[in-house]
Amino acid sequence: MGLQIESTKSTPAVQFDTETNHLVISGQSYPENAFKFYEPLMQWIDRYLERVSAEESVLLELRLPYINTSSTKCFMMLLEKFDEAYRGGKNIRLAWYCSPDNDREQECAEEFKEDLNLPFEIILREEA
């Protein structure tokens, strides 16, 4: 069981594969109502994190070239769920892929990283 949400012009694609524990969020995030978009995602993550065992490795992969202010708030709430699970003994790591040409994206990733305890790698890489 997983979660798949197609991207739109203003919302990222979500590809959460519970078989491999590889969770990917990629694309722009500037929905008109960020809470409305992210709330079902947060509820799914709550249920998922309850089920995943400490022996399983979870990789959260992010590719978010642009996030507006309201999405940033929702996204921090989402990442805090993973951070809390990590502090509770779950094996979670985060990889945020940034374009080397997008300083704002890198700054955004750095700001999130400062507030979290979980292993968080910022990877500069051209989009494939």
Residue pairs with C-beta under 8 A, 6 or more apart in sequence:
1 18
2 15
2 16
2 17
2 18
2 19
3 14
3 15
3 16
3 41
3 44
4 14
4 15
4 16
5 11
5 13
5 14
5 41
6 13
7 13
7 26
7 27
7 28
9 28
10 28
10 29
10 30
10 31
10 32
11 27
11 28
11 29
11 31
11 37
12 25
12 26
12 27
12 28
12 29
12 64
13 24
13 25
13 26
13 27
14 24
14 25
14 41
15 23
15 24
15 26
16 23
16 24
16 44
16 48
17 23
18 48
21 52
21 56
21 57
21 58
21 59
22 59
22 61
23 58
23 59
23 60
23 61
24 60
24 61
24 62
24 63
25 60
25 61
25 62
25 63
25 64
26 61
26 62
26 63
26 64
27 63
27 64
27 65
28 64
28 65
28 66
28 67
29 37
29 64
29 66
29 67
29 68
29 71
29 75
30 66
30 67
30 68
30 71
31 37
31 71
33 70
34 68
34 70
34 71
34 73
34 74
35 70
35 74
37 71
37 74
38 71
38 74
38 75
38 77
38 78
39 74
41 78
42 74
42 77
42 78
42 81
45 78
45 81
45 82
46 81
49 81
49 82
49 85
49 90
52 58
52 85
52 90
54 89
54 90
54 91
55 91
56 91
57 91
57 93
58 82
58 90
58 91
58 92
58 93
59 93
59 94
59 95
60 82
60 92
60 93
60 94
60 95
61 94
61 95
61 96
61 97
62 94
62 95
62 96
62 97
62 109
63 96
63 97
63 127
64 75
64 96
64 105
64 108
65 99
65 102
65 105
66 104
66 105
67 75
67 108
72 108
75 112
76 112
76 115
79 94
79 112
79 115
79 116
80 116
82 92
82 94
82 116
82 118
83 116
83 117
83 118
85 92
86 92
86 117
86 118
86 119
87 117
87 118
92 118
92 119
93 118
93 119
93 120
93 121
94 116
94 118
94 119
94 120
94 121
95 121
95 123
96 109
96 112
96 113
96 120
96 121
96 122
96 123
97 123
97 125
98 105
98 106
98 109
98 122
98 123
98 124
98 125
99 105
99 124
99 125
99 126
99 127
100 124
100 125
100 126
106 122
106 124
109 122
110 122
112 120
113 120
113 122
